[in-house]
Amino acid sequence: MLETHVVETGPNPATTLIVLHGLGADGHDFVPICGELDLKSLGAVRFVFPHAPERPVTINGGYRMRAWYDILGADLVKREDEPGLRESVCQISELIDGERARGVAAERIVVMGFSQGCAMALMTALRYPERLGGAVGLSGYLPLAATTAAERSPANAGLPIFMAHGTQDPVVVPARGTTSRDALRALGHEVEWHEYPMPHSVCMDEIADLNAWLLKQLG
């Protein structure tokens, strides 16, 4: 099981957000950002912030850091670390299983991520065998896109998705985000898409839009 940092907004949460950090960060990275969300109308919420394993990252000279998968080169499509991606899907799916074992219904669980975490949130949620509450992808893209149609779970066909991207992002260029959005819409997913004048980061307008979407999906 992945190591996690857990925040609960009250006793006996019936809703869970699993929040996946980006390359080189850890589970604590998004704690302040999630603290800006106002979800009290949903009752108690459990935030699960897992720490990705440490691994050598090729594009960073083999330096070991927390990463959900290796980045083999600047082209995020042609050279994907499929074994690493699939290993992380299994680990994140175990976290979802753990929340369900605690009594949280699958449809009350949202998987959310930033950058690499976005890739993992989308890939995992679409393949999870029980219907989830939704998926959130911030400043990232859909990995192994060519296999998604064949591998996605029938239970999560049409899963609602929130995606957001900075128009000045030099790390995951905006076109990667829009291509992923279009691919997901072509598969029948309702994708709420937002763009913001920012680089590879998060902004307050984005948090407000995400807050509204979460309340709509889970309220």
Secondary structure, DSSP 8 states (H G I E B T S, - for coil): ---EEEEESSSS-SEEEEEE--TT--GGGGHHHHHT---GGG--EEEEEE---EEEEGGGTTEEEE-SS-B-SS-TTTSB-HHHHHHHHHHHHHHHHHHHHTT--GGGEEEEEETHHHHHHHHHHHH-SS--SEEEEES---TTHHHHHHHS-GGGTT--EEEEEETT-SSS-HHHHHHHHHHHHHTT--EEEEEES-SSS--HHHHHHHHHHHHHHH-
